[in-house]
Structure formats: structure tokens, C-alpha cells
């Protein structure tokens, strides 16, 4: 059982870094996750930030990891992976984050870098 788990983890990491040779096609698939359990405060408005995570390559492994890190210490309303050319690869490593209050960019960046991603850039929208 332990070996199966280790092999599964290794395959998911290798899958993130493998390149595909499929012909690029426009995918309208958008991954949006809302977090309704975060009760909105009446006085705090919803803000949006674009988060570019260099090194985020696959929507099945990398994106969920980034999503988990961002939601861990922030009051997130929703997270959306921007549209990609292929459904099995990330060619535009940008996530749109809607949040209330303040986004802890320093802690979030540190956690993303520690998870193995190259860099993080924020753009307020």
C-alpha cells in the first residue's frame, strides 16, 4: 500500500512536467471554485487579483496545489484558472482570485515557492 502511494505521487509529479505534442485547440473549460463557507462580512468588498504562478504546468496536479495554498490563510470567495489552449496542460499560468479583506501575499508567495513553483506575480484588478 505504501509503495502504491509513493508511485502514485511520483507519477503525478512527472505528469506535471511532461510535455504533450497534441495540436493546440481552444478550450473553453474554466475551473472555478467558490467557497461559500466563508461568510461574507457586510462591510468588506470583494476584491480581485490576478496571480501568475510560473511553474504551474498541469490542471490536474499543479493547479489544485496552488489553489489549496491560496485558500489556506485567506478569505477567498472564488478561484478561477484562466482559459487554456489545451485541457491537459497549462499554457497561461494565471489564476483569478476573488477575496475579502486582505490577501496575505507575502505568506502566500512563500508557501507557493516552498511548494516548488518558480515565482509568483500579483496584479490587482
trRosetta pair geometry for C-beta under 8 A, 3 or more apart (Angstrom, degrees):
i j d omega theta_ij theta_ji phi_ij phi_ji
1 4 5.8 -53 -150 32 31 112
1 5 6.7 31 152 -18 63 104
2 5 5.8 -55 -155 34 33 112
2 6 6.5 31 151 -17 66 106
3 6 5.6 -53 -147 38 35 112
3 7 6.1 35 155 -18 68 106
4 7 5.8 -54 -144 39 29 110
4 8 6.2 34 154 -22 63 107
5 8 5.7 -54 -148 35 29 113
5 9 6.4 29 155 -18 64 105
6 9 5.8 -55 -150 36 30 110
6 10 6.4 30 153 -18 64 106
7 10 5.7 -54 -147 37 32 112
7 11 6.3 31 155 -19 65 106
8 11 5.8 -56 -147 36 29 110
8 12 6.5 28 155 -19 64 105
9 12 5.9 -55 -149 34 31 109
9 13 6.6 28 154 -16 65 105
10 13 5.9 -57 -151 37 32 109
10 14 6.2 29 154 -16 67 108
11 14 5.7 -54 -141 41 33 110
11 15 6.1 41 155 -27 65 106
12 15 5.5 -49 -146 32 31 117
12 16 6.9 38 153 -26 60 98
12 60 7.6 -126 -145 116 94 103
12 61 4.7 152 175 -105 98 135
13 16 5.8 -49 -159 23 34 113
13 17 7.1 11 153 -2 63 107
13 61 7.2 -169 -83 169 36 155
14 17 6.2 -72 -155 45 36 99
14 18 6.2 42 152 -38 72 106
15 18 5.8 -47 -139 19 32 114
15 58 6.1 39 127 -71 88 175
15 60 7.1 -39 124 74 134 123
15 61 6.2 126 83 -11 108 141
16 57 5.0 113 176 67 76 110
16 58 4.5 -125 -119 14 64 121
16 61 4.8 -99 -69 76 109 132
16 62 5.1 115 -137 -45 123 104
17 57 6.4 92 -90 63 39 161
19 89 7.8 48 -140 -116 51 145
20 86 6.9 -177 69 165 137 165
20 88 6.3 68 -28 94 159 119
20 89 5.8 -142 22 -42 117 134
22 25 7.8 -61 143 1 108 96
22 86 6.2 117 82 -125 124 134
22 88 7.5 81 22 47 147 121
24 85 4.4 -17 -160 159 108 128
24 86 6.0 -94 -125 -53 65 94
24 91 7.8 21 -122 -40 122 162
25 85 6.9 131 63 171 29 73
25 86 6.8 83 43 -98 70 64
26 83 7.9 12 -169 163 79 124
26 85 6.5 -54 -100 -137 42 60
27 83 6.7 180 87 -168 73 86
27 84 5.7 -6 60 78 121 73
27 85 6.6 95 12 159 93 15
27 86 6.3 81 -16 -156 132 9
27 87 4.8 164 -122 -63 155 79
28 83 6.5 -29 -132 -128 37 123
29 83 7.5 130 65 -130 48 74
29 84 7.5 -32 69 43 93 92
29 87 5.5 58 29 -114 148 100
30 80 6.1 0 174 -165 106 104
30 81 6.8 180 -160 71 58 73
30 82 7.8 -38 -127 -157 92 19
30 83 6.0 -49 -84 -78 89 75
31 59 6.4 163 -26 -160 148 118
31 63 6.7 75 76 150 158 150
31 80 6.7 159 86 -150 56 52
31 81 4.3 28 51 26 106 113
32 78 6.0 4 -175 -179 92 119
32 79 7.3 170 -149 86 48 44
32 80 4.4 -5 -103 -101 81 94
32 81 7.9 -131 -65 23 48 65
33 67 6.5 70 32 -162 145 138
33 78 6.3 169 86 -152 47 68
33 79 5.2 -2 53 53 97 88
33 80 7.7 -174 21 -74 59 52
34 77 6.9 -27 -146 158 76 60
34 78 4.5 -27 -101 -96 64 100
35 38 5.0 39 121 2 107 111
35 71 6.6 162 -75 -137 151 124
35 76 5.1 73 23 94 146 89
35 77 6.4 -152 50 -153 91 16
35 78 6.7 -169 9 -79 78 45
38 75 5.3 147 -168 -161 135 77
38 76 6.5 152 -11 62 162 50
38 77 6.7 -119 76 -89 130 50
38 100 7.3 174 143 26 123 120
40 44 7.3 -146 -173 68 76 92
40 46 7.7 -44 -128 -64 124 97
40 77 7.4 35 -87 -101 104 109
40 100 6.1 163 -134 -67 75 157
41 44 4.4 51 73 17 112 107
41 100 6.2 151 29 161 95 142
41 101 7.4 71 24 -57 134 97
44 100 4.5 91 118 -174 124 102
44 101 5.3 -11 -159 -62 154 61
45 100 7.3 175 87 -127 24 78
46 77 5.5 -10 -130 -12 117 162
46 98 5.3 9 -179 -178 112 104
46 99 7.2 146 -152 72 66 21
46 100 6.0 -49 -98 -78 57 78
47 98 7.2 163 81 -152 37 56
47 99 5.9 -30 62 66 86 74
47 100 7.4 136 15 -101 83 29
47 103 7.6 -120 85 -23 124 110
47 124 7.3 -38 176 -148 113 97
48 96 6.2 -5 -168 -175 107 95
48 97 6.9 154 -152 81 56 47
48 98 5.1 -25 -95 -96 80 72
48 99 7.9 141 -94 18 33 68
48 124 7.7 116 88 -164 57 56
48 125 4.4 -42 99 63 105 114
49 96 7.7 164 83 -154 38 52
49 97 5.2 -18 61 62 85 99
49 99 7.2 -17 13 19 105 113
49 103 6.1 -77 8 6 151 166
49 122 5.4 -14 179 -162 123 99
49 123 6.8 150 -165 74 70 42
49 124 5.5 -39 -107 -103 83 52
49 125 6.5 -180 -102 7 26 86
50 94 5.7 -11 -173 -168 99 113
50 95 7.6 149 -160 75 51 42
50 96 5.8 -27 -102 -101 66 68
50 97 7.8 169 -92 19 18 78
50 122 7.1 141 76 -160 57 46
50 123 4.3 -13 57 60 108 99
50 124 7.9 -136 19 -58 77 8
50 125 5.8 90 -25 -43 94 112
51 66 7.9 172 115 171 128 122
51 70 7.0 178 40 -101 172 137
51 94 6.9 147 75 -156 44 59
51 95 4.7 -22 64 63 100 93
51 96 7.7 174 19 -87 77 19
51 97 5.7 35 -9 -8 119 120
51 120 6.5 -18 -169 -164 92 98
51 121 7.5 155 -157 78 44 48
51 122 5.8 -13 -102 -102 69 71
52 93 5.9 83 -163 97 67 86
52 94 5.0 -27 -95 -96 72 80
52 120 7.0 151 80 -157 58 44
52 121 4.3 -6 54 55 109 99
52 122 7.9 -152 21 -67 75 27
52 123 7.5 45 -13 -4 104 105
53 56 4.2 60 97 -21 110 126
53 62 7.9 175 111 162 129 111
53 66 5.3 -123 -10 -122 176 144
53 93 5.1 -113 68 158 66 112
53 94 7.8 159 15 -94 70 30
53 95 6.7 20 -2 1 113 110
53 112 6.1 -114 -128 -172 114 138
53 117 5.3 -33 -180 -176 99 152
53 119 7.8 179 -151 88 41 45
53 120 5.6 -5 -104 -105 68 79
54 93 6.1 134 -93 79 33 153
54 117 6.6 133 78 171 54 93
54 118 4.1 -62 104 69 104 116
54 119 4.6 21 36 48 121 83
54 120 7.6 -135 18 -66 78 36
54 121 7.9 58 -22 -4 99 99
55 62 7.5 -164 125 -144 68 135
55 93 7.4 97 43 -141 35 163
55 116 7.0 -153 151 126 143 70
55 117 4.0 169 73 -148 127 66
55 118 3.9 149 -38 -5 119 90
55 119 7.5 123 -6 20 108 54
56 62 4.4 156 -150 147 67 129
56 63 6.3 86 -174 -75 118 61
56 66 5.7 -9 -105 -38 132 146
56 90 5.5 -42 122 92 83 160
56 93 4.2 135 59 -144 103 113
56 95 8.0 -26 102 -33 175 108
56 117 6.2 4 -52 -122 76 126
57 62 5.5 117 41 -16 57 157
57 89 6.5 -35 172 -155 74 78
57 90 5.4 -170 -161 46 21 100
57 93 7.6 -30 -69 -87 40 117
58 61 5.0 34 83 37 118 90
58 62 5.0 118 51 9 66 104
58 63 7.1 -114 104 -6 46 90
58 88 7.1 -18 -140 170 91 59
58 89 6.2 -49 -102 -117 66 48
58 90 6.2 -133 -68 -4 14 98
59 62 7.4 -39 -72 56 16 86
59 63 4.8 1 -139 6 49 140
59 81 6.4 114 -122 152 103 173
59 84 7.1 -129 -53 3 126 157
59 87 7.3 -73 32 175 147 53
59 88 7.2 -121 31 -138 105 25
59 89 7.6 -109 -7 -66 90 2
59 90 6.0 137 -52 -60 74 96
60 63 7.5 67 5 35 15 101
60 64 7.4 -18 169 -4 28 115
60 88 7.7 -7 -15 -144 114 67
61 64 6.7 -72 -156 37 17 102
61 65 6.6 12 157 -16 59 114
62 65 5.8 -66 -156 36 31 112
62 66 6.4 25 155 -16 69 107
62 90 6.7 -99 73 8 133 142
62 117 7.7 107 -156 -88 107 108
63 66 5.7 -56 -146 38 33 109
63 67 6.1 37 155 -22 67 108
63 81 5.4 -12 -142 -84 138 138
63 90 6.8 151 -56 -68 107 139
63 95 7.5 149 -143 -85 89 119
64 67 5.4 -52 -143 38 33 117
64 68 6.3 38 156 -23 65 104
65 68 5.8 -52 -150 33 29 112
65 69 6.6 28 152 -18 62 105
65 115 6.0 160 158 177 121 144
66 69 5.8 -55 -150 35 32 111
66 70 6.3 29 155 -18 67 107
66 95 6.3 -173 126 -32 130 153
66 112 6.4 39 -125 -123 82 107
66 115 7.8 -179 -83 86 59 155
66 117 7.2 59 -88 -54 104 153
67 70 6.0 -58 -147 37 28 108
67 71 6.3 14 161 -9 65 113
67 79 5.2 153 -130 105 95 157
67 95 7.3 -167 -81 -141 74 150
68 71 6.2 -65 -143 43 26 102
68 72 6.5 47 155 -50 62 98
69 72 5.8 -39 -155 -1 29 121
69 108 6.5 116 141 -152 96 73
69 111 4.7 174 -158 120 114 121
69 112 5.5 139 123 -76 158 73
69 115 6.2 -97 -69 -29 144 149
70 74 6.2 -44 167 34 63 134
70 76 6.5 85 129 -80 95 143
70 79 6.3 121 87 -100 140 140
70 95 7.2 -143 -34 113 162 148
70 97 6.0 -124 175 -107 143 140
70 108 5.9 45 -113 -145 60 124
70 112 8.0 31 -60 -68 77 113
71 74 6.5 -99 -130 57 27 89
71 76 4.8 -78 -113 19 79 146
71 79 6.9 -92 -58 -28 105 137
72 111 7.1 -129 47 170 144 172
73 104 5.5 -42 113 43 116 140
73 107 5.8 -41 75 111 153 139
73 108 7.1 -147 59 -70 106 81
74 97 7.9 18 116 174 151 135
74 99 5.6 -43 160 -132 115 140
74 101 8.0 -171 -162 73 71 109
74 103 5.4 19 -132 -130 134 68
74 104 6.0 -147 -79 22 92 87
74 108 6.8 10 -38 -72 128 127
75 99 5.7 113 83 -167 67 88
75 100 4.7 -60 112 60 123 88
75 101 5.1 71 37 26 133 121
76 79 6.2 -7 -178 -44 135 97
76 97 6.4 -72 -130 -164 104 98
76 98 7.2 97 -167 78 66 57
76 99 5.2 -47 -106 -99 49 89
77 98 4.2 -59 65 109 112 102
77 99 6.0 -168 3 -93 85 28
77 100 6.4 93 -46 -26 105 90
78 97 7.7 180 91 -150 51 42
78 98 4.7 23 47 42 83 114
79 95 5.9 -5 -171 178 96 115
79 96 7.3 156 -157 81 46 53
79 97 5.4 -5 -108 -106 79 73
79 98 7.7 -145 -68 25 40 70
80 95 6.8 152 76 -164 42 64
80 96 4.5 -14 61 58 99 101
80 97 8.0 -165 26 -70 68 36
81 84 7.2 -17 142 -31 111 109
81 90 7.4 -93 -168 -115 124 114
81 94 7.9 124 -158 86 53 52
81 95 5.7 -36 -98 -107 54 78
82 92 5.2 -77 90 112 122 122
82 94 4.5 20 0 79 136 98
82 95 7.1 -131 -14 -88 82 27
82 96 6.5 100 -66 -21 83 99
83 92 7.3 28 82 51 52 140
84 87 7.0 138 82 -92 116 30
84 89 6.9 -176 170 88 136 56
84 90 5.7 -93 -110 -123 138 49
84 91 5.6 127 -155 28 87 84
84 92 6.0 -159 -103 32 67 93
85 89 7.9 -23 68 78 85 98
85 91 5.0 -1 20 29 108 146
85 92 7.8 114 -14 -12 83 100
86 89 4.6 28 77 40 124 94
86 91 6.8 93 21 -21 90 115
90 93 5.4 78 143 -87 124 72
96 125 7.6 -8 -140 1 100 152
97 103 7.1 95 113 -113 135 143
99 103 5.3 104 71 -75 159 99
103 108 6.9 -27 167 -8 92 148
103 122 7.9 167 101 -136 139 145
104 107 4.3 -3 139 36 119 112
104 108 5.7 135 93 -22 74 94
105 108 5.6 -60 -138 43 28 111
105 109 5.9 31 162 -22 67 108
105 122 5.7 -59 -129 -31 130 158
106 109 6.0 -55 -146 35 23 109
106 110 6.4 23 155 -18 60 109
107 110 5.7 -54 -147 36 31 113
107 111 6.3 29 156 -17 65 107
108 111 5.9 -58 -149 38 29 109
108 112 6.3 28 155 -19 65 108
108 120 7.4 -163 118 162 90 165
109 112 5.8 -57 -146 37 30 110
109 113 6.2 27 158 -16 66 108
109 120 4.6 -153 -123 60 85 139
110 113 6.0 -58 -147 39 27 108
110 114 6.2 26 155 -17 64 111
111 114 5.7 -55 -143 40 30 112
111 115 6.4 34 154 -25 63 105
112 115 5.7 -54 -152 31 31 114
112 117 5.0 -40 162 47 87 130
112 120 5.1 84 80 -61 147 134
113 116 8.0 132 175 -3 31 10
113 117 6.2 -90 -98 67 36 77
113 118 7.9 -30 -121 137 76 10
113 119 7.4 24 -95 -103 99 35
113 120 7.0 -102 -51 -8 88 109
117 120 7.1 69 108 -58 127 89
